[in-house]
């Protein structure tokens, strides 16, 4: 079950590990709709909710989804182990490193890391 968590001055929608996958750019609308329905400003999406090709940059799925989230001023944190994707692609490793420096998209291994980022 999805959960609403207040961290600092942010309202986080923490998605359950089970549920519809984020595997096409159009699926972003469902995640945004869920966030808007509870007035969330941050999405915490478990890596288990990503489609099999989502983290392959050559598919452009992740880029389109993250751009949509950014257009609607929705911060997104992907939570979980992405080691396999990092090992598979230098470009993806660079992408993760750069996005983690910003404020719109983060790849974090644990929810506690999101808590720490939003609390500071």
N, C-alpha and C positions, 0 to 999 in steps of 0.2 A: 504494500500500500504506500502511496506517495505520502510525504510528510512535509509540513510547513515548519520551518525553523527560523527563528529570529536571531540574527547574529549582528551585533553592533546596530547600525541603523538600516540593515538590509533584511529583506524578507526572502528567504531561500526556499525554493520548491525542490525538495530532495526526492528524486524519482526512485521508485522501487526497482530492484534488479530485474524483476519480471514485468513484462508488459510489451506493448507494441514497440517495434524497433524503429530507430532513426536510421533509415537506410536510403531514402531518397530525399532530395531537396524539399519536395512537397510535404514530407513528414514533419518538417520543422513547424508547420502551421499548427499541428496538433500539440506539440510541446509548448509553443507560444500561447496557444489558447488555454492550456492547462495553467500556465503561469499567470496569465491575465485574470483567470477566473478566481484566483486567490490573491491577486495583487502582489505577486512575487516580482522581485527585481533581479534575482539570480536563479539560474537553473543549475542544479547539481545532478548530472546525468551519469549513471554508472556505465562503465565501458561495456557491460553485458547488454545494454540497450542499443548498442551501435550495430548496424548491419555489417556483414562480412567484408564488404568493400569500402566501408566508410573511411577507414584510416589509410587507405591507399590514395595518395595525393593525385596520382594520374587519373583517377576517376572523377576528380573535381567535386565530388559529393560534399566532402567536409567543407571545402572552401565556400560553396554556395550556401550551405546550411549556416555556417558561422557568419557569413556576410548578412544573411537574413536576420540573425540574432542581433548583430551589430546595428543594422538599420533600424531596428525597433528598440535599441538601447537596452538590450537584455544581456547581462553578463552570463557567461556559461562556463561551468567547470566540468570537465570530463574526469570522473573519479574511477581509478582502478589501474591495473597493471597493463601497460602498453609496450612492454619490453619487446615483444615479438615484432611489432610494427617499427619500433625504433631501430632494431637490429637489421631489419629488411631494407631500410631506406635512409641514406644520409640526408636527403632533402627533407624527409619527415622529421628527422632528429633536429635539423636546423629550424624547421617550422615550430616545433614544440618549444625549443629553447627561446626563440624570439617571442612567441605568444605568451609564454610564462613571464616575460618581462613587463608585459602590458597590463591593462585593467579590464579587458573585455573577454578574454578567453584564457583558460588555464587547463593544463593537464596535471592532475594531482593523483598520487597513489592512494591517499586516504582522505576521508571527509574531514578529519581533524586539521589537515593542512588548509582546507578552505576556511575552517573556523578561525585559524590563526591569521590568514590573510585578511579576512573581513573584520577581525577584531582590532587589528593594528591601525 
